[in-house]
């Protein structure tokens, strides 16, 4: 499950705007906001591009995009 709070915290710490992230993954800002809010899913490629744009580790990526229990 996507962790919006961690995403925004790391994004701000890295000095990136939502528009910067949208541009990095080749989508519009409104589309990215839909993905952030859970109305649409991130693709594997988008997750990889966001991780590269934010220069985050695999652990940080997992905390953002795959947090929560899996039953």
Protein Blocks (a to p, Z undefined) as FASTA:
>chain_A
ZZfklmmmmmmmnopafklmmmmnopafklmmmmmnopaccdfklmmmmmmmnopafklm
mmmmmgcjdZZ
